[in-house]
Amino acid sequence: MTFREIAFKNLFRHKVRNFLTLLGIITSVTVLYSILSFNKSFINNLNEELNKTGVHFMVVPAGCPHEVASLVLHGAVIPKFLQTDIEDKLKEKLDKQYDVLSPILVFQLPNQEKQRIDLIYGLEMDNVKNLKPWWKVIGKTPQKENEILIGFEIADHDKIKIGDKYKLNNKEYEVSGIIEKTTSKDDAFIYIPLKEAQTILAQKDGITAIGVKLKNAEALNDTIDRLSREIPGIQIVTINQILTSISTLAAGARVLSLSVVAIAILISTIGILNVILMTVFERTQEIGMMRAIGASRAHIFRIIIEESVILSTLGGLIGILLALLLSKGIEKFVKSFMPYVPQGDLVVFDLKLGILCFFFTVFLGLIAGLYPAFRATKISPIEAIKG
């Protein structure tokens, strides 16, 4: 009988106790893999999303930069408007040194027929490709004032098709296009021509933001400094600033989640140590008998270590598989604690990360088994047999 077979046999002696220990390891590894995968995907998806925005900076009313980030990426509803002459001032100051200058108006609109609040995103439809380059539109973007573009979530919920009618503020609009699923807040908006949005809201020339893309990206910093000095009452936020702002907000939530993981891992490690140590105490006579019939200290040490490593190995494998199986639920739970999350899946299969988590778990199991194994080698055969 090999050392591993002896270790397996010993573990089955106390099924309930070892199962509970294994369950603790599985939970810890599941949480560890999920959090690390989430954090890694968060940064990657955020960078990708920001790179897709198609603008160099956003001009918004002076206020919270985190609201700006939401507006840039998913269209947050900000209860502030830029002064009516800001767009003209920007055009004048930039002196045609821009490729895109796109005003945006975002607001909420009660929908009595559907008994809900519709989220309206008004923009100049010619700029859709510049502001939302990752969109795939079924049909076409609105070309007339009575046409609208519907987000996937609304279209799917209301079973809306191209050409259907949709009522906003007691006026019927024709659905000219539907956005394919983006897995972001974009799916929950209704997109209409800017002028029509201003009419609905009774805000002539009212806008909540202006997206700007310069012809010469190298002049970005100088341009921002100059505009900030020369145009009062505005806030200019670049894509890099948004990334920094969101990353700072997310860092606090990540620290909290990793702290929970660290505590769970510590508890699991202590659990392994406790279970193996109890096993050593309970098998004092058996170990003494093994020593008496020729088993060396190294043999005893190896058997105890094998038991610890088997527990951690099984826990590591099952924990990673469980994290993948429950990825959607785990991702939804973690997202509920985050101030902002980019679109796309955030708990995904990552071979390198899986291998790292697995070997880390096995290493902890090995460390947890060292003291019990060392104690087992110190058992005297004669004293153990005497009891």
Buried (B, 14 or more C-beta within 10 A) or exposed (E): EEBBEBBEEBBEEBEEBBEEBBBBBBBBBBBBBBBBBBBBBBBBBBBEBBEBBBBBBBBBBEEBBBBBBBBBBBBBBBEEBBBEEBBEBBEEEBEEEBBBBBBBBBBEBEBEEEEEEBBBBBBBBEBBEBBBEBBEBBBEBBEEEBBBBBBBBBBEEEEBEBEBEBEBBEEEBBBBBBBEBBEBBBBBBBBBBBBBBBBBBEBEBBBBBBBBBBEEEEBBEEBBEEBEEEBEEBBBBBBEBBBEBBBEBBEEBBEEBBEBBEEBBEEBBEBBBBBBBEBBEEBBBEBBBBBEEEBEBEBBBBBBBBBBBBBBBBBBBBBBBBBBEBBEEBBEEBBEEBBBBBBBBBBBEBEEBBEBBBEBBBEBBBBBBBBBBBBBBEBEBEEBEEE
